[in-house]
């Protein structure tokens, strides 16, 4: 961001007005996917329960010839997640189309302003490209940060627990009952 200000504050100000709209569009896409992931997990639970029960009682089911009953029950339990996915595909398509088209309109406006600055002699081409690339890298870094935030937190917690186990400082009561972690 600082590099962009150093090369051209006028262009940077226009892009700073555009940046929140791009971030909001990206956030809408991520939020839609996350909400559906949670709903999909909740809807798949009954089907997963059928599979778990079938695996636990596989010998009894096999002996009584109940494979078709469990297959039909599993198929019935998969209908709700399937219908929810079809519905979500339509919703996500609309959200994706609107957010991406908005982002591309904002990009076009930014490039148009950059062309205006070059044409009027207020900036040269190299500085405009430097600003675009500096902000592009900033936007990509922010999107990666937002996308992988939860995975980062999970990995950080896992590493923390791993280092506790290696050092012998264990909070887990099961681990403390053993002589060494």
N, C-alpha and C positions, 0 to 999 in steps of 0.2 A: 504494500500500500504506500509506503514511504517513497519507494522508487517511482511509483506512478505520479505522486505529487511533485517530485523533483523534475520530472520530464514535462509535465504540463498540467497545471492545476485546473484549467477550464475543462479539459476533457475528463479529468478525474472527478470533478464535481458532477458532471452529467452521469458518469458511470456510478458514482455513489448514490445517485437518485434511483438508478436502475437496479443496483445490487439488492436492496431489500425485496423488491418484487420477485427477483430470481430466487432468492432464499425462501420466500413464502411459497412459491410454486414448487420448489423442491420439497419443502416441508409437507405440503399437501399430499404429494405422492407418497412420501415415506409414511405419513400418518395413515393414509388409506391402506397401504400394504400391512402395516403393523396391526391395525384394527382387524383386518381380515384374518391375519395369522392367529390372533387370539380367538376369534370366533370359530375358525376352522378347527383349532385344537379342541375347543369345547364341543363342537359338533361331532368330531371323530371319536370322542371318548366312549360313547355306547358301542360303536363298532369295535373299538380296541378291547372293550370289556368282553365282547363275544369271543374274540380271538383268544384272549387270555384264558377264559373259561374253557374253551375248546382244547387248548394246549394242555391245561392242567388235568383235564378229564379225558384225554385222548383214548386211553384204553377202554374206558366204559363206552364212549361214543362209538368206537370201532366195533366193539363186541355187540352193541345193540343196533348197529347199522344206522346211526343217526347223522351221518355225514351230510346228507341232503338237507336235513332240518337246520343244521348249523350254517350251511352255505346259504340257504334261503334267508335265515335270520340275519346273517352278516350282510347280504345284499340289501335287505330292507333297511338296515341301519346305515348303509352307505348312501341312501337316496337323499337324505337331508343335507349332508355335506356336498354332494354332487350338485344339487339344486342351488345351494348357497354359492358355490363356486361359479356356476353359470351366471347368477345374478351379479356377483362381484366382478366378473369379467366385464360386464357392461358398464358398471359404475367406474371401474378403474380405467376403462377405455375413454370414458368421458373426461375424467379427471386428468388423465395423461394428455389427452388431446388439447384440453384447455390450457393446462400448465405449459406444455411444450410450445403451443402456438403463441402464448403470451411471452414466453422467454425469447422466442425467435423474433417477434415484433420488437421487443426491447433491444435485442442485438442489432436489428436492422436500424433502429433509431440511433443507436450509439455509433454505428458505422457511418450513417448519414451525417451525424454531427462531426465525426472525425474527418470525413470528406470535406465538409464545409470549412473546417479549420485549416486543412491543407490547401484548399482552393483559394481561401482568402489570404493565405500567407502567414497566418498566426502560428502555425506549427508546421514542422516538416514531417515527412512520411515516417521516418525512423522513430521519432518520438511518439507518434500515435501508435505505432506497432508495439513499442516498448510498454506503453500504458496498457494496451489490450492484453499483452502477454503477462504483465505483472498481475493484473486483476484476474486474468484467466487462471493463473497458478493459485492465486488466493481463493478463488471460488472452488476450484478442484480440491484444494486442501480442506476447505470447510465442509464440502460434501463428503469427503472421506471421513472426516472427523465425526460428522453427524451419523453417517451410515454405520460406522464400525464402533460407535461409542459403547454399546451394550457388550459387544464381543471383547472390547478392551477391558471393561470393568470385570467381566467374567475371567478373562485371562490373568488380570492383575490379582484377583482374589485367589485364583488357583495357584499362582506362583507364590503368593504370600504363604499359603498353607503348606506348599511343598517345601519352602525354605524353613518353615517352622518344624516340619517333620525331620528335615536333614539336620537341623541344629539341635533337635531333641526337645524343643519347646512346643509341646502339643497341648491344645485345649480340648481335644476330643477325649472323652472319658474312656472309650474303648482302647485308644492308643495309650493312655496313661496306665492302664491295667497291665500292659506288657512291660517287660523289663527295659527295653529300649524302643524308641520310635523308629 
